[in-house]
Amino acid sequence: MPSVKPLLRPALAIALTLAGGVAGGATANWLSSVEPARAESAQPVAADAVPLNRLTLAPLVERVAPAVVNIAVLQPSPYAQNPLLRDPYYRYFLGVPDEALAPRISAGSGFVVDAARGLVVTNHHVVADARAIAVGIGERQVEAELLGSDPRTDIAVLRIPARGLKALPLGDSAKARVGDYVVAIGNPFEVGQTVTAGIVSALRGPSDGGPRYVQTDAPINPGNSGGPLINMRGEAIGVNSAIIAPGGGNVGIGLAVPSDVVRRVVERIAGTRLPTAS
């Protein structure tokens, strides 16, 4: 096109000159009508052309985040499970310091599924062998009672005092489709409540007698275990349970236990029916 423009301009000038001899006023009017259009097209796009509230997940997060909790678990040291290492002589011989036998604190996530009864869902592996469990809700911490857990599905149910709680409803994971937008909320690496977003990247069938999984590319890391995978309706369609992480961190493949499995396990352990999503 650059080579065409110089050829068009002389021809246009000649045409306008000839036309000017016959209807100069019409040519002048045509030119004047073109200039305002050029000026108008140069105006910047209005800042509110696309409302910002259509480009954010903030309203959804503000609604569901209060139901998500941090979980701190006091667990016995792995060294303390070894009878030989309970003997100071063997610890000295093997170079294991006495401090290695001290209980350790691990962290995970969870969420309230029944505010009236104070029921909290998390992963079995988060609370396994726990000596004590504390649940962090906002700025306060409360002691939790372990009602029961199911190692096969990796789901555990806690009970905390039902005071000022907000529940996150369990959705219908059978309606989840690959490509649906989802949000994950949890406490990765103990940095505090963190929100990540992505899509349902796959729906995995059961293997080796284990549960089905909802796969997501929403970043999930150690500490997110037990937290919810939330759809755009503000419903938990899964409990984040595992990651495929060759390097130890997120590579875009997270796995969540589907909410229909979670509902059955929780209702069996707690002996009550959970509220349904509206």
Secondary structure, DSSP 8 states (H G I E B T S, - for coil): -TTTHHHHHHHHHHHHHHHHHHHHHHHHHHHHHHHHHHHHHTS---TTSS-GGGS--HHHHHHHGGGEEEEEEEE--GGGG-GGGGSHHHHHHHT--GGGGS-EEEEEEEEEEETTTTEEEE-HHHHTT-SEEEEEETTEEEE-EEEEEETTTTEEEEE---SS-----B--GGG--TT-EEEEEE-GGGS--EEEEEEEEEEE---TT---EEEE-S---TT-TT-EEE-TTS-EEEEEEEE--TTSS--S-EEEEEHHHHHHHHHHHHTS------
